[in-house]
Amino acid sequence: MTSEASELVLSQASLEQWQQVVDWAAAEQWNPGVNDIEGFHPTDPQGFFLGRFEGRTVSAISVVNYSPRYAFLGYYLVHPAFRGRGLGLATWRAAFSHAEDRVVGLDAVPAQTETYKRSGFHARYENLRFAGRPGTDPAATRHLDVRQVSQDPDLLTAVAAYDARCFPAPRPAFVRRWLTGPGHHAYVHLRDGAVAGYAVMRPAHEGRRVGPLFADSREGAEALLDSLAAHLAPDEELWIDVPEPRTEAMSLVTERGLEQRSVTTRMYTDPAQPTRLEGTFGVTSLELG
């Protein structure tokens, strides 16, 4: 550890303090959702860390504990003026213990994949980011029961239960916030009265981001995507992160005219960690799972 790194002071970040990190992420072209942190921070308020050096915030990392068995690491950033001085690694080492013995997931940019492997992470698959103005065909799925999510508590509970089938840990409080967040559009696909998929679109620093897009069928995913796309302004693009192994999801976004913009690698500390990709047409967030 460098002498500078030994002087780093790590502290937990409040919701207000974390906005600076969101701005950093936007500057790195991560295109975070405008209100994402309001949905995620309450999930584990103790899991957001800032590194300070000589009185200035220079680094950040989030280690969000979703359950006693699963955590997700994201927002690992160092201010450009302070890179190459060991401050990022010092931040990582000090904050990572927050996960305790949980399995930890993350999405790595290509340049950092080997670094994470040396830290004990195992690559599982790639998430491909697509963006563009999607073509729509609402008539093709008009017979499906797709409706906008309301504040009905029974429906919110049912969607949260469905989400637990698609994500490595239950997160009901987060799902409720995510479905009803400011500027968010959320739709649910019902089949015989039961939830068969749901999707959320929210404003981002550039265009709108879709995530998650979970559905039992390609047809259901199409109907949900079309419902969300109807809310785009004429000059807005839709952004979505798609697991590469999900061939149905890949074909859906490419057939709708979206183009690949970037790639990350999903990694876990446990090589046997179940990824629950069945039904995943778009992940919730690369930064926070």
C-alpha positions as a Markdown table, in Angstrom:
| # | Residue | x | y | z |
|---|---|---|---|---|
| 1 | Met | 0.0 | 0.0 | 0.0 |
| 2 | Thr | 1.3 | 3.4 | -0.9 |
| 3 | Ser | 1.8 | 6.1 | 1.7 |
| 4 | Glu | -1.1 | 8.0 | 0.1 |
| 5 | Ala | -3.4 | 5.0 | 0.2 |
| 6 | Ser | -2.6 | 4.6 | 3.9 |
| 7 | Glu | -4.0 | 8.1 | 4.5 |
| 8 | Leu | -7.3 | 7.3 | 2.8 |
| 9 | Val | -10.3 | 7.8 | 5.1 |
| 10 | Leu | -13.4 | 5.6 | 4.3 |
| 11 | Ser | -16.9 | 6.5 | 5.4 |
| 12 | Gln | -20.4 | 5.5 | 4.6 |
| 13 | Ala | -22.2 | 7.7 | 2.2 |
| 14 | Ser | -25.7 | 9.2 | 2.6 |
| 15 | Leu | -28.1 | 9.3 | -0.2 |
| 16 | Glu | -27.3 | 13.0 | -0.8 |
| 17 | Gln | -23.6 | 12.4 | -0.7 |
| 18 | Trp | -23.9 | 9.6 | -3.3 |
| 19 | Gln | -25.2 | 11.9 | -5.9 |
| 20 | Gln | -21.6 | 13.0 | -6.6 |
| 21 | Val | -20.8 | 9.4 | -7.5 |
| 22 | Val | -23.7 | 9.2 | -9.8 |
| 23 | Asp | -22.3 | 12.3 | -11.6 |
| 24 | Trp | -19.0 | 10.5 | -11.9 |
| 25 | Ala | -20.7 | 7.5 | -13.4 |
| 26 | Ala | -22.4 | 9.7 | -15.9 |
| 27 | Ala | -19.1 | 11.3 | -16.9 |
| 28 | Glu | -17.7 | 7.8 | -17.5 |
| 29 | Gln | -20.5 | 7.2 | -20.0 |
| 30 | Trp | -22.2 | 4.6 | -17.8 |
| 31 | Asn | -25.6 | 6.4 | -18.3 |
| 32 | Pro | -27.1 | 5.8 | -14.9 |
| 33 | Gly | -30.7 | 6.3 | -14.3 |
| 34 | Val | -31.5 | 9.8 | -13.0 |
| 35 | Asn | -33.3 | 8.5 | -9.9 |
| 36 | Asp | -31.7 | 5.0 | -9.5 |
| 37 | Ile | -30.0 | 5.7 | -6.2 |
| 38 | Glu | -33.3 | 6.7 | -4.5 |
| 39 | Gly | -34.5 | 3.2 | -5.3 |
| 40 | Phe | -31.3 | 1.3 | -4.3 |
| 41 | His | -29.8 | 3.2 | -1.4 |
| 42 | Pro | -32.5 | 2.2 | 1.1 |
| 43 | Thr | -31.8 | -1.5 | 0.3 |
| 44 | Asp | -28.6 | -1.3 | 2.4 |
| 45 | Pro | -27.8 | 2.3 | 3.5 |
| 46 | Gln | -24.6 | 1.0 | 5.1 |
| 47 | Gly | -23.3 | -0.4 | 1.8 |
| 48 | Phe | -22.3 | 2.8 | 0.0 |
| 49 | Phe | -18.7 | 4.0 | 0.7 |
| 50 | Leu | -16.7 | 7.1 | -0.1 |
| 51 | Gly | -12.9 | 7.4 | 0.1 |
| 52 | Arg | -11.5 | 10.8 | 1.1 |
| 53 | Phe | -7.9 | 11.9 | 0.7 |
| 54 | Glu | -6.6 | 15.3 | 2.0 |
| 55 | Gly | -10.2 | 16.3 | 2.7 |
| 56 | Arg | -11.5 | 15.6 | -0.8 |
| 57 | Thr | -13.7 | 12.8 | -2.0 |
| 58 | Val | -11.6 | 10.7 | -4.4 |
| 59 | Ser | -13.1 | 7.2 | -4.6 |
| 60 | Ala | -16.3 | 5.3 | -4.2 |
| 61 | Ile | -17.7 | 1.8 | -4.1 |
| 62 | Ser | -21.0 | 0.2 | -3.2 |
| 63 | Val | -21.4 | -3.3 | -1.6 |
| 64 | Val | -25.1 | -3.8 | -1.3 |
| 65 | Asn | -26.2 | -6.7 | 0.8 |
| 66 | Tyr | -29.5 | -8.0 | -0.6 |
| 67 | Ser | -29.8 | -11.0 | 1.7 |
| 68 | Pro | -27.8 | -13.1 | 4.2 |
| 69 | Arg | -26.3 | -15.0 | 1.2 |
| 70 | Tyr | -26.0 | -12.4 | -1.7 |
| 71 | Ala | -24.4 | -9.0 | -2.2 |
| 72 | Phe | -23.7 | -6.9 | -5.3 |
| 73 | Leu | -20.6 | -4.7 | -5.8 |
| 74 | Gly | -20.8 | -1.6 | -8.1 |
| 75 | Tyr | -19.9 | 2.0 | -8.6 |
| 76 | Tyr | -16.2 | 1.2 | -8.1 |
| 77 | Leu | -14.8 | 4.6 | -9.2 |
| 78 | Val | -11.8 | 6.8 | -8.6 |
| 79 | His | -11.8 | 10.4 | -9.6 |
| 80 | Pro | -9.6 | 10.8 | -12.8 |
| 81 | Ala | -7.2 | 13.2 | -11.0 |
| 82 | Phe | -6.4 | 10.6 | -8.4 |
| 83 | Arg | -6.0 | 7.4 | -10.4 |
| 84 | Gly | -2.8 | 5.2 | -10.4 |
| 85 | Arg | -2.0 | 6.0 | -6.7 |
| 86 | Gly | -3.5 | 3.0 | -5.0 |
| 87 | Leu | -6.5 | 4.8 | -3.6 |
| 88 | Gly | -9.0 | 2.7 | -5.5 |
| 89 | Leu | -7.5 | -0.6 | -4.2 |
| 90 | Ala | -7.4 | 0.8 | -0.7 |
| 91 | Thr | -11.1 | 1.7 | -1.0 |
| 92 | Trp | -11.9 | -1.8 | -2.2 |
| 93 | Arg | -10.1 | -3.5 | 0.6 |
| 94 | Ala | -11.7 | -1.4 | 3.3 |
| 95 | Ala | -15.2 | -1.7 | 2.0 |
| 96 | Phe | -15.3 | -5.3 | 0.7 |
| 97 | Ser | -15.6 | -6.8 | 4.2 |
| 98 | His | -19.1 | -5.3 | 4.4 |
| 99 | Ala | -20.3 | -8.3 | 2.3 |
| 100 | Glu | -18.9 | -10.7 | 5.0 |
| 101 | Asp | -19.3 | -14.3 | 3.8 |
| 102 | Arg | -21.9 | -13.5 | 1.1 |
| 103 | Val | -21.6 | -14.5 | -2.5 |
| 104 | Val | -20.8 | -11.2 | -4.3 |
| 105 | Gly | -21.7 | -10.3 | -7.9 |
| 106 | Leu | -20.5 | -7.5 | -10.1 |
| 107 | Asp | -20.4 | -6.4 | -13.8 |
| 108 | Ala | -16.8 | -5.8 | -15.0 |
| 109 | Val | -15.7 | -3.6 | -17.9 |
| 110 | Pro | -13.4 | -5.5 | -20.2 |
| 111 | Ala | -10.3 | -3.7 | -18.9 |
| 112 | Gln | -10.9 | -4.9 | -15.4 |
| 113 | Thr | -11.9 | -8.5 | -15.8 |
| 114 | Glu | -8.5 | -9.9 | -15.1 |
| 115 | Thr | -8.1 | -7.7 | -12.1 |
| 116 | Tyr | -11.3 | -9.1 | -10.6 |
| 117 | Lys | -10.3 | -12.7 | -11.4 |
| 118 | Arg | -7.1 | -12.1 | -9.3 |
| 119 | Ser | -9.5 | -10.9 | -6.5 |
| 120 | Gly | -11.3 | -14.3 | -6.6 |
| 121 | Phe | -14.2 | -13.5 | -9.0 |
| 122 | His | -15.3 | -15.9 | -11.7 |
| 123 | Ala | -16.6 | -14.8 | -15.1 |
| 124 | Arg | -20.1 | -16.3 | -15.9 |
| 125 | Tyr | -21.4 | -14.5 | -19.0 |
| 126 | Glu | -21.5 | -11.2 | -20.8 |
| 127 | Asn | -24.1 | -8.5 | -20.6 |
| 128 | Leu | -24.5 | -6.6 | -23.8 |
| 129 | Arg | -25.8 | -3.0 | -23.8 |
| 130 | Phe | -28.1 | -2.1 | -26.6 |
| 131 | Ala | -29.6 | 1.3 | -27.5 |
| 132 | Gly | -31.7 | 3.0 | -30.1 |
| 133 | Arg | -35.2 | 3.7 | -31.2 |
| 134 | Pro | -37.0 | 0.4 | -31.1 |
| 135 | Gly | -39.5 | -0.6 | -33.8 |
| 136 | Thr | -42.8 | -1.8 | -32.3 |
| 137 | Asp | -45.6 | -4.1 | -33.3 |
| 138 | Pro | -48.3 | -3.7 | -30.7 |
| 139 | Ala | -50.9 | -5.6 | -32.9 |
| 140 | Ala | -48.8 | -8.8 | -32.6 |
| 141 | Thr | -49.4 | -9.1 | -28.9 |
| 142 | Arg | -52.6 | -7.2 | -28.5 |
| 143 | His | -54.4 | -10.3 | -27.1 |
| 144 | Leu | -52.1 | -10.4 | -24.1 |
| 145 | Asp | -53.1 | -8.9 | -20.7 |
| 146 | Val | -50.5 | -6.2 | -20.3 |
| 147 | Arg | -51.3 | -3.4 | -18.0 |
| 148 | Gln | -49.6 | -0.5 | -16.3 |
| 149 | Val | -48.7 | -1.2 | -12.7 |
| 150 | Ser | -50.8 | 0.6 | -10.2 |
| 151 | Gln | -50.5 | 1.2 | -6.4 |
| 152 | Asp | -52.6 | -1.8 | -5.7 |
| 153 | Pro | -50.8 | -3.5 | -2.8 |
| 154 | Asp | -51.8 | -7.0 | -3.9 |
| 155 | Leu | -50.4 | -6.4 | -7.4 |
| 156 | Leu | -47.1 | -4.9 | -6.0 |
| 157 | Thr | -46.8 | -8.0 | -3.7 |
| 158 | Ala | -47.3 | -10.3 | -6.7 |
| 159 | Val | -44.7 | -8.6 | -8.8 |
| 160 | Ala | -42.2 | -8.7 | -6.0 |
| 161 | Ala | -42.8 | -12.4 | -5.6 |
| 162 | Tyr | -42.2 | -12.9 | -9.3 |
| 163 | Asp | -39.0 | -10.8 | -9.2 |
| 164 | Ala | -37.7 | -13.2 | -6.5 |
| 165 | Arg | -37.8 | -16.0 | -9.2 |
| 166 | Cys | -35.6 | -13.9 | -11.5 |
| 167 | Phe | -33.0 | -12.4 | -9.1 |
| 168 | Pro | -30.6 | -14.2 | -6.8 |
| 169 | Ala | -32.3 | -12.8 | -3.7 |
| 170 | Pro | -35.7 | -11.5 | -2.7 |
| 171 | Arg | -35.9 | -7.7 | -2.7 |
| 172 | Pro | -39.6 | -6.8 | -2.2 |
| 173 | Ala | -39.1 | -3.3 | -0.7 |
| 174 | Phe | -36.8 | -2.4 | -3.6 |
| 175 | Val | -39.3 | -3.7 | -6.2 |
| 176 | Arg | -42.1 | -1.6 | -4.7 |
| 177 | Arg | -39.9 | 1.5 | -4.9 |
| 178 | Trp | -38.7 | 0.7 | -8.4 |
| 179 | Leu | -42.2 | 0.2 | -9.8 |
| 180 | Thr | -43.5 | 3.5 | -8.5 |
| 181 | Gly | -40.4 | 5.7 | -8.6 |
| 182 | Pro | -40.5 | 9.2 | -10.0 |
| 183 | Gly | -40.5 | 9.2 | -13.8 |
| 184 | His | -40.7 | 5.4 | -13.9 |
| 185 | His | -43.1 | 3.5 | -16.2 |
| 186 | Ala | -43.9 | 0.0 | -15.1 |
| 187 | Tyr | -46.0 | -2.7 | -16.8 |
| 188 | Val | -47.0 | -6.2 | -15.8 |
| 189 | His | -48.0 | -9.1 | -18.0 |
| 190 | Leu | -50.8 | -11.2 | -16.4 |
| 191 | Arg | -51.7 | -14.7 | -17.6 |
| 192 | Asp | -54.8 | -16.3 | -16.0 |
| 193 | Gly | -54.6 | -13.6 | -13.4 |
| 194 | Ala | -51.0 | -14.5 | -12.4 |
| 195 | Val | -47.9 | -12.4 | -13.1 |
| 196 | Ala | -46.0 | -13.8 | -16.1 |
| 197 | Gly | -43.6 | -10.9 | -16.5 |
| 198 | Tyr | -42.9 | -7.3 | -15.7 |
| 199 | Ala | -40.7 | -4.4 | -16.9 |
| 200 | Val | -39.7 | -0.9 | -15.8 |
| 201 | Met | -38.4 | 2.0 | -17.8 |
| 202 | Arg | -36.9 | 5.1 | -16.1 |
| 203 | Pro | -35.2 | 8.3 | -17.2 |
| 204 | Ala | -31.4 | 8.2 | -17.6 |
| 205 | His | -28.8 | 10.8 | -18.2 |
| 206 | Glu | -29.2 | 9.9 | -21.9 |
| 207 | Gly | -32.5 | 8.6 | -23.1 |
| 208 | Arg | -34.4 | 6.0 | -21.0 |
| 209 | Arg | -33.2 | 2.8 | -19.5 |
| 210 | Val | -35.2 | -0.4 | -19.4 |
| 211 | Gly | -34.6 | -2.8 | -16.5 |
| 212 | Pro | -35.6 | -5.2 | -15.5 |
| 213 | Leu | -37.4 | -6.9 | -18.3 |
| 214 | Phe | -38.5 | -10.3 | -17.0 |
| 215 | Ala | -41.0 | -12.5 | -18.8 |
| 216 | Asp | -42.0 | -16.1 | -19.1 |
| 217 | Ser | -42.1 | -15.9 | -22.9 |
| 218 | Arg | -40.7 | -14.0 | -25.8 |
| 219 | Glu | -44.2 | -12.9 | -26.7 |
| 220 | Gly | -44.7 | -11.4 | -23.2 |
| 221 | Ala | -41.4 | -9.6 | -23.3 |
| 222 | Glu | -42.3 | -8.1 | -26.7 |
| 223 | Ala | -45.6 | -6.8 | -25.3 |
| 224 | Leu | -43.9 | -5.3 | -22.3 |
| 225 | Leu | -41.2 | -3.7 | -24.4 |
| 226 | Asp | -43.8 | -2.2 | -26.8 |
| 227 | Ser | -45.8 | -0.8 | -23.9 |
| 228 | Leu | -42.7 | 0.9 | -22.5 |
| 229 | Ala | -41.5 | 2.2 | -25.9 |
| 230 | Ala | -44.8 | 4.0 | -26.4 |
| 231 | His | -43.7 | 6.4 | -23.7 |
| 232 | Leu | -40.5 | 7.5 | -25.5 |
| 233 | Ala | -40.3 | 11.0 | -26.8 |
| 234 | Pro | -39.6 | 11.3 | -30.6 |
| 235 | Asp | -35.9 | 12.1 | -29.9 |
| 236 | Glu | -35.3 | 9.6 | -27.1 |
| 237 | Glu | -33.4 | 6.4 | -27.3 |
| 238 | Leu | -34.1 | 3.3 | -25.2 |
| 239 | Trp | -31.2 | 1.5 | -23.5 |
| 240 | Ile | -31.2 | -2.1 | -22.2 |
| 241 | Asp | -28.6 | -4.5 | -20.9 |
| 242 | Val | -29.2 | -8.1 | -22.2 |
| 243 | Pro | -27.5 | -11.3 | -21.0 |
| 244 | Glu | -25.7 | -12.7 | -24.0 |
| 245 | Pro | -26.6 | -16.4 | -23.2 |
| 246 | Arg | -30.3 | -15.4 | -23.5 |
| 247 | Thr | -30.7 | -16.0 | -27.3 |
| 248 | Glu | -34.4 | -15.0 | -27.3 |
| 249 | Ala | -33.6 | -11.7 | -25.6 |
| 250 | Met | -30.7 | -11.0 | -28.0 |
| 251 | Ser | -33.0 | -11.7 | -31.0 |
| 252 | Leu | -35.7 | -9.5 | -29.6 |
| 253 | Val | -33.6 | -6.4 | -29.3 |
| 254 | Thr | -31.8 | -6.8 | -32.6 |
| 255 | Glu | -34.9 | -7.5 | -34.5 |
| 256 | Arg | -36.4 | -4.3 | -33.0 |
| 257 | Gly | -33.5 | -2.4 | -34.4 |
| 258 | Leu | -31.4 | -1.7 | -31.3 |
| 259 | Glu | -27.6 | -1.6 | -31.7 |
| 260 | Gln | -24.9 | -2.9 | -29.3 |
| 261 | Arg | -23.0 | -0.1 | -27.5 |
| 262 | Ser | -20.9 | -1.8 | -24.9 |
| 263 | Val | -20.2 | -5.0 | -23.0 |
| 264 | Thr | -19.5 | -6.0 | -19.4 |
| 265 | Thr | -18.8 | -9.4 | -17.8 |
| 266 | Arg | -21.0 | -10.7 | -15.0 |
| 267 | Met | -18.7 | -12.2 | -12.3 |
| 268 | Tyr | -19.3 | -13.9 | -8.9 |
| 269 | Thr | -17.1 | -14.9 | -6.0 |
| 270 | Asp | -18.7 | -18.3 | -6.2 |
| 271 | Pro | -18.4 | -20.2 | -9.5 |
| 272 | Ala | -21.5 | -22.1 | -8.7 |
| 273 | Gln | -23.7 | -19.1 | -8.0 |
| 274 | Pro | -27.1 | -19.6 | -9.8 |
| 275 | Thr | -27.6 | -16.7 | -12.1 |
| 276 | Arg | -31.4 | -17.3 | -12.7 |
| 277 | Leu | -31.2 | -16.2 | -16.3 |
| 278 | Glu | -34.4 | -17.9 | -17.3 |
| 279 | Gly | -36.9 | -15.2 | -18.2 |
| 280 | Thr | -34.3 | -12.4 | -18.1 |
| 281 | Phe | -34.6 | -10.2 | -21.2 |
| 282 | Gly | -33.0 | -7.2 | -19.5 |
| 283 | Val | -31.2 | -6.8 | -16.2 |
| 284 | Thr | -32.2 | -4.2 | -13.7 |
| 285 | Ser | -28.9 | -2.3 | -13.4 |
| 286 | Leu | -25.2 | -3.0 | -14.1 |
| 287 | Glu | -24.2 | -0.8 | -11.2 |
| 288 | Leu | -26.4 | -2.4 | -8.5 |
| 289 | Gly | -27.7 | -5.7 | -9.9 |
